[in-house]
């Protein structure tokens, strides 16, 4: 396979109501869609991979190791492997593309 292409709307439809759904896996990285409802609770734990969040929709705070970062559509934030992080104060449903490098191990 030489490529794959998606739209965020297509990926949202594929999520089947799950908070996180991986939709692309390559040897060096994986890509998924993460959704959190208004007022939702983010129960993430530190990951063994570096990750990048690309916010498509919504507004919230991303707290990384105690530092709060405001995020909204167009925000791109990287989080190093092993770092404590979670989204909080979600005021509009979050829809986020998440890139893990190397691929995140399935939970």
N, C-alpha and C positions, 0 to 999 in steps of 0.2 A: 504494500500500500504506500502510495507516495504522499497522500494528504487526506485530511478529513475537514469538513467545514460544518459549522453549526450557527444558529442564531440563538440569542439568549431566550427568546420566546419558545423555541423548540426544546431547549434544555429544561426550561421551567416545566413544560408539559411532561417531559420524561421523568421528572423528579418524583412523581407519584406521592406527593405529600411528605416525602422524607426531607429532613433538614439538610443532609448532605448526600450528593450523588456524584460519584466519579463517572466521567463519560469519555475520558481519553487516557490511555496509558502507553508510554513509550519507555525504552530502557533508562533514559536519563531524567524523566519527569512524568508527572501525572497532572490532570486538570479535572476539576469538579465544580459543581454549583452548590453553594451554601446559602440556605434561606433561613431567616429568623423573623418571627412575627413581632409586631409592636409589643413592647413590654416583655418579650420572650427572654428566656434564660439560656445563655451560651455556656455549655458544660464542657468546652474543650479542655484538653490537657496539653502539656508541652509535647511537641512532635519530634520525631527522630530525623525529620527532613527540614530544610529551609523552605519557607513558603512565601508566596506573594498573594495579597488580596487585591482584587480589582473590583471596586464597588460599582455595580450597575444601577442600583436603585436603593433608596432608603437613606436614613440618617441615624447615626449612633455614635458612641464613643468606643474606640478600641483601646483597651488598657493593656500595655506591654510592660511587664516588670515594674508596675506601679505608675507608669507614665501614660496619661490619657491623651488620645489623638482623636480629634473630631474627624469623622469620615462621612462622605456622601457621594453621590454619583460622580464618577471620574476620579475618585481617590484611589491611589495605588500605594500600598504599604507592604514592606517586606518584614518578616519576623524570622530571626535566626533560629535554627534548631535548638530545642531544649529550653526555650524561653517561655515563661508563664505569660499567657495572653488570653483575653476574652472580650467579647462585645458586651456593652452595657448601655443603659439609657437609650434603648431602641425606640425612636419616636415615629418611624415609618418602616414598613416591612423592608428588611435587608435582602437584597439579591446580590450575591458576590461570586465572582469567578475566583477560584483558588488554584494556584499552581504550586505543586510540591516538587522539589528537586533534591535528591532523587525521589522517585515515587514513594508516597506514603504507604506503609504496610496496611493492609486491610485490617479493620478492627473486628 
